[in-house]
Amino acid sequence: MFYWLTALSDGGDFFNLFSYITFRAGGAFITALLFGFVFGPPLINVLRRRQGKGQPIRDDGPEGHFVKAGTPTMGGLLIVGAVLSATLLWARWDNPFMWMVLFVTMSFAMIGFADDYAKVSKQTTAGVSGRVRLLLGFVIAGVAGYWAAQYHPAGLANQLAFPVFKDLLLNLGILFVPFSIIVIVGAANAVNLTDGLDGLAIMPVMIAAATLGVIAYVVGRVDFTDDLGLHYVPGTGELLIFTAGLIGGGLGFLWYNAPPAAVFMGDTGSLALGGALGAIAVAAKHEIVLAIVGGLFVVEALSVIIQVFYFKWTGKRVFLMAPIHHHYEKKGWAEPQIVGVLHDSSAGIFGPDGGCSGPWPFGSCDRARACRRGRQADCLGRWPAGARHGRGRRVHRCRPDQTRRA
């Protein structure tokens, strides 16, 4: 909406700033962040009063989750509201890709809201039927895929582009829409599976959104695509404003979702954010890149698929529990330790142990294990799972026979 202020510009004054996508992206980020800080507390209070017992906890889940009973869900409303407000205020309303991504985001948010509402109102972990959710997701994603194809340039319409290799295109033809459905629905459900620990899903979502936002901005500029050897997709630059709003809203939400969480994202947020990432990837012709920058979501989804198929085939389990973050909970890892390791991995911060060497308080010692409460001498884990379990101010120290990994 603020883009209309450019009509007041003579080409060299303050109003001309609103013609720049980067300036409006900054405005969207700040708007969404402030939205989260301002509306977060009242929203959480309303959800707590209306939901009573909060999100139901699975009886067969990790034992550590029972202490979270009573925590309200549907916190994704805060993110969705922040993104919607920031995008409508700062993006151009004549951009078809912006409306396509908003359509997917809001539609999946409504599916998630219905699922969350069914769970809290009936106090059961079984919400909307999985088949109904998938069917609705297929319809929404199919519309979005067809929508995007209509506005892609002729040389890229219904084509699958491969990263790095500009001249390598795969003509999917009528299969482009089904492919788009797989990307969008797959991303939505993968993020939904990842959202199982406090603060686990939102950080990788913001990392993926930042990456896809920059890509969308670059491929939407003909000068950048010529210099970098990329495909030019006019109009996708406005998606940087959407992703900036998503990051701002995500940071605002993380303030209340960091351990111990005051509110859960719920399916309202996870389905909406995953669908948004898939829609941006389809619009910017970088579907394969989504699988790379969203590698954590792929791993989480694959762990469930492997577990289900292997159990049906052999009657045995590969993991103690799926998704994979629950496997590590069953092995005795502390929740902040799991979140720290997976966040490191999603950000590409890998050490010799394959992702266990992040900065304090998530840094670790060799042979990291859980420690007995309150005994620093026995601490082989990560703070706050280690020394004093985060109750004191003492910095985690390794035992003499250990070395802290750089």
C-alpha positions in Angstrom: 0.0 0.0 0.0 2.8 2.4 0.8 4.1 1.9 -2.7 1.4 4.3 -3.8 3.3 7.1 -2.1 5.7 7.0 -5.0 3.0 8.9 -6.9 3.9 11.9 -4.7 7.6 11.7 -5.7 9.4 14.0 -8.2 12.2 11.4 -8.5 14.6 12.6 -5.9 12.7 13.1 -2.6 11.8 10.9 0.4 8.8 9.4 -1.3 11.0 7.9 -4.0 12.3 5.5 -1.4 9.1 3.6 -1.5 9.9 2.6 -5.1 12.8 0.5 -3.8 12.0 -3.1 -2.9 14.8 -3.2 -0.3 13.5 -0.2 1.5 10.0 -1.6 1.7 11.4 -5.0 2.8 13.1 -3.3 5.7 9.8 -1.6 6.5 8.0 -4.9 6.4 10.5 -6.5 8.7 10.1 -3.8 11.3 6.3 -3.8 11.0 6.1 -7.5 11.5 8.5 -7.5 14.4 6.6 -4.7 16.2 3.3 -6.6 15.5 4.7 -9.6 17.3 5.9 -7.6 20.3 2.7 -5.6 20.6 0.1 -8.2 19.9 2.0 -11.2 21.4 1.0 -10.9 25.1 -2.7 -10.1 24.5 -3.0 -12.9 22.0 -1.4 -15.4 24.4 -3.6 -14.3 27.2 -6.7 -14.8 25.0 -5.6 -18.2 23.8 -4.8 -19.2 27.4 -8.3 -18.2 28.6 -10.2 -19.7 25.7 -8.3 -23.0 25.5 -8.2 -23.8 29.2 -6.1 -26.9 29.3 -4.1 -25.9 26.2 -2.8 -28.2 23.6 -3.4 -31.9 24.4 -0.2 -33.9 25.0 0.2 -37.4 23.5 0.2 -40.2 26.0 2.8 -42.1 24.0 5.1 -39.1 23.5 8.4 -38.3 25.2 8.0 -38.1 29.0 9.4 -34.6 29.1 6.5 -33.2 27.2 4.0 -33.7 30.1 5.4 -30.7 31.9 4.1 -28.6 28.9 0.5 -29.4 29.6 -1.6 -26.3 29.7 0.5 -24.4 27.2 -1.8 -22.7 24.6 -1.5 -23.4 20.9 -2.5 -21.5 17.8 0.5 -19.1 18.3 0.9 -19.3 14.5 -1.9 -16.6 14.4 0.7 -14.1 15.6 3.1 -14.9 12.7 0.4 -15.1 10.1 -1.1 -11.8 11.3 2.3 -10.1 11.3 3.1 -11.4 7.8 -0.3 -10.4 6.4 -0.2 -6.9 7.8 3.4 -6.2 6.8 2.9 -7.6 3.2 -0.3 -5.6 2.6 1.3 -2.4 3.9 4.6 -2.6 2.0 4.2 -4.8 -1.1 2.7 -3.8 -4.4 -0.9 -4.9 -4.8 -0.6 -5.4 -8.5 2.0 -8.2 -8.2 0.4 -11.7 -8.9 3.1 -13.7 -7.2 2.6 -11.8 -3.9 -1.1 -12.7 -4.0 -0.4 -16.3 -4.9 1.9 -16.7 -1.9 -0.6 -14.9 0.4 -3.3 -17.2 -0.9 -1.4 -20.3 -0.1 -0.3 -19.0 3.3 -3.7 -18.0 4.5 -5.4 -21.1 3.1 -3.0 -23.5 4.9 -3.3 -21.3 8.0 -7.1 -21.9 8.0 -6.6 -25.7 7.6 -4.2 -25.6 10.5 -6.5 -23.4 12.6 -9.4 -25.9 12.0 -7.1 -28.7 13.1 -5.9 -26.9 16.2 -9.4 -25.9 17.1 -10.6 -29.5 16.9 -7.8 -30.6 19.2 -8.3 -28.1 21.9 -12.1 -28.1 21.9 -12.3 -31.9 22.1 -9.1 -32.2 24.1 -7.7 -34.9 21.8 -4.6 -35.2 19.8 -6.7 -36.3 16.8 -7.8 -33.1 14.9 -9.0 -32.9 11.3 -8.7 -36.1 9.4 -5.3 -36.5 7.6 -7.1 -37.3 4.4 -9.2 -34.1 4.5 -6.1 -32.0 5.3 -4.2 -33.6 2.3 -7.2 -33.2 0.0 -7.6 -29.5 0.8 -3.8 -29.0 0.6 -3.8 -30.6 -2.9 -6.5 -28.3 -4.1 -4.8 -25.2 -2.8 -1.4 -26.1 -4.1 -2.9 -27.1 -7.5 -4.5 -23.6 -7.8 -1.2 -22.0 -6.8 0.9 -24.1 -9.2 -1.5 -23.2 -12.1 -1.5 -19.5 -11.0 2.3 -19.3 -11.0 2.6 -21.0 -14.4 0.4 -18.3 -15.9 2.8 -15.6 -14.9 6.1 -17.3 -15.6 7.9 -16.1 -18.7 7.2 -18.2 -21.8 10.7 -19.9 -21.7 10.2 -21.0 -18.1 6.5 -21.9 -18.0 6.0 -25.5 -16.9 9.7 -26.0 -16.7 11.8 -27.4 -13.9 15.0 -25.3 -13.5 18.1 -26.8 -12.0 20.4 -24.7 -9.8 23.8 -23.8 -11.2 23.0 -25.1 -14.6 21.1 -22.3 -16.3 20.7 -24.1 -19.7 19.4 -27.3 -18.0 15.6 -27.3 -18.0 13.2 -30.1 -17.8 9.8 -29.6 -19.5 7.2 -31.0 -17.2 4.3 -29.9 -19.3 1.0 -30.8 -17.7 2.9 -32.4 -14.8 4.1 -29.0 -13.6 0.9 -28.5 -11.5 1.2 -32.0 -9.8 4.9 -31.2 -9.2 3.9 -27.9 -7.6 1.4 -29.7 -5.4 4.2 -32.1 -4.2 6.5 -29.1 -3.4 3.9 -27.0 -1.6 2.1 -29.8 0.3 5.4 -31.5 1.0 6.9 -28.3 2.5 3.8 -27.6 4.6 3.8 -31.1 6.1 7.5 -31.2 6.6 7.5 -28.0 8.6 4.5 -29.4 10.5 6.5 -32.5 11.5 9.5 -30.4 12.5 7.4 -28.3 14.9 7.7 -30.6 17.9 10.1 -28.8 20.3 10.1 -25.3 21.7 11.7 -23.0 19.1 12.7 -25.9 16.8 10.8 -25.1 13.6 10.8 -21.3 13.5 14.5 -20.7 13.2 15.0 -23.0 10.1 11.9 -21.4 8.6 13.4 -18.0 8.9 16.7 -19.2 7.5 14.9 -20.8 4.5 12.7 -17.7 4.1 15.8 -15.4 4.1 17.5 -17.5 1.4 14.5 -17.8 -0.8 13.7 -14.1 -0.4 17.1 -13.1 -1.6 16.9 -15.5 -4.5 13.4 -14.2 -5.4 14.7 -10.7 -5.4 17.8 -11.6 -7.5 15.9 -13.5 -10.2 13.3 -10.7 -10.3 16.0 -8.3 -11.5 17.2 -8.6 -15.1 20.6 -7.0 -14.4 21.4 -9.5 -11.6 20.3 -12.5 -13.6 22.4 -11.4 -16.6 25.5 -11.0 -14.4 25.0 -14.2 -12.4 23.7 -16.4 -15.2 20.3 -17.0 -13.7 16.8 -17.3 -15.1 14.9 -14.0 -15.1 11.4 -14.3 -13.5 9.9 -10.8 -13.6 7.8 -9.9 -10.6 9.3 -12.2 -8.0 11.4 -9.4 -6.4 8.3 -8.3 -4.4 8.5 -11.7 -2.5 11.4 -10.3 -0.6 8.9 -8.1 1.2 6.9 -11.1 2.2 9.9 -13.0 3.5 11.1 -10.0 5.4 7.7 -9.8 7.1 7.9 -13.6 7.8 11.3 -13.2 9.4 10.2 -10.2 11.5 7.0 -12.0 12.6 9.1 -15.1 13.3 11.5 -13.3 15.5 8.5 -11.7 17.4 7.0 -15.2 17.8 10.3 -16.7 18.9 10.4 -14.3 21.8 7.4 -16.2 23.3 8.2 -19.6 21.8 11.8 -20.0 23.1 12.1 -22.6 25.9 10.1 -22.7 28.0 7.5 -21.8 25.4 4.6 -19.5 26.5 2.7 -20.6 23.4 3.0 -23.2 20.7 2.9 -22.5 17.0 0.4 -25.2 16.3 -0.7 -26.4 12.9 -2.0 -22.9 12.3 1.6 -21.6 11.9 3.5 -24.7 10.8 1.3 -25.5 7.8 1.1 -21.8 6.8 4.8 -21.3 6.9 5.7 -24.5 5.1 3.1 -23.8 2.4 4.5 -20.3 2.0 8.1 -21.6 1.5 6.9 -24.0 -1.1 4.9 -21.3 -2.9 7.9 -19.0 -3.0 10.1 -21.7 -4.4 7.5 -22.5 -7.1 7.1 -18.8 -8.0 10.9 -18.2 -8.2 11.6 -21.4 -10.1 13.9 -22.7 -7.3 12.0 -25.8 -6.1 15.2 -27.9 -5.8 16.9 -25.2 -3.8 14.1 -25.4 -1.2 15.0 -29.0 -0.5 18.6 -27.8 0.1 18.0 -24.8 2.3 15.2 -26.6 4.1 17.3 -29.7 4.6 16.2 -30.1 8.2 12.6 -30.3 7.1 13.5 -33.0 4.6 15.4 -35.0 7.2 12.4 -34.8 9.6 10.0 -35.9 7.0 12.2 -38.7 5.8 12.6 -40.0 9.3 8.8 -40.4 9.5 8.6 -42.0 6.1 11.4 -44.5 6.8 9.9 -45.3 10.2 6.5 -46.0 8.8 7.6 -48.1 5.9 10.2 -50.1 7.8 7.8 -50.9 10.6 5.1 -52.1 8.1 7.8 -54.2 6.3 9.6 -55.7 9.3 7.5 -54.9 12.4 10.6 -53.2 13.8 11.5 -49.5 14.2 14.6 -47.7 12.9 14.2 -44.8 15.4 13.0 -45.0 19.0 10.3 -42.5 17.9 9.7 -40.3 14.8 10.2 -37.6 13.8 13.9 -37.7 14.5 13.9 -35.0 17.2 11.8 -37.3 19.3 14.3 -40.1 18.8 17.0 -38.0 20.5 14.6 -37.1 23.3 14.1 -40.8 23.9 17.8 -41.3 24.1 18.0 -38.8 26.9 19.1 -35.6 25.2 17.9 -32.4 26.7 15.4 -30.4 24.6 17.8 -27.3 24.3 20.6 -29.6 23.2 18.5 -31.1 20.4 17.2 -27.7 19.3 20.8 -26.3 19.3 22.2 -29.2 17.2 19.4 -29.1 14.7 19.6 -25.3 14.4 23.3 -25.6 13.8 22.7 -28.1 11.1 20.0 -26.1 9.4 22.3 -23.1 9.4 25.2 -25.1 7.9 27.3 -24.8 11.1 29.0 -28.1 11.1 31.8 -29.3 13.3 33.8 -32.6 13.2 30.9 -34.3 14.9 28.5 -33.2 12.1 26.7 -30.3 13.7 27.4 -30.5 17.4 29.8 -27.6 17.8 27.7 -24.5 17.9 28.3 -21.5 20.1 27.5 -21.2 23.8 25.1 -22.1 25.2 24.7 -24.8 22.6 28.4 -25.7 22.4 29.4 -29.2 23.6 32.2 -31.3 25.0 33.5 -34.5 23.5 31.5 -37.5 24.5 28.5 -35.3 25.4 26.1 -37.0 27.6 23.3 -36.0 30.0 24.5 -35.1 33.6 23.0 -35.6 37.0 21.1 -32.5 38.2 23.2 -30.0 40.1 26.5 -31.8 39.9 28.9 -29.9 37.6 31.6 -32.5 38.0 29.4 -35.0 36.2 28.4 -32.6 33.5 29.0 -34.0 30.0 26.1 -32.3 28.3 25.2 -28.9 27.0 24.0 -25.9 29.0 21.2 -25.8 30.3 21.1 -29.6 30.3 24.5 -29.6 32.0 25.8 -27.7 34.9 23.1 -26.4 37.2 20.6 -27.0 34.4 20.5 -23.3 33.6 19.5 -22.3 37.1 22.8 -20.6 37.9 25.1 -18.2 36.2 28.1 -20.5 36.0 29.4 -21.0 32.5 29.6 -24.6 31.4 33.0 -26.1 31.7 34.5 -29.3 30.3 36.1 -31.8 32.6 39.9 -32.0 32.5 39.8 -35.0 30.2 37.7 -33.2 27.7 38.2 -30.5 25.1 35.6 -28.0 23.9 35.1 -28.2 20.2 35.8 -25.0 18.3 
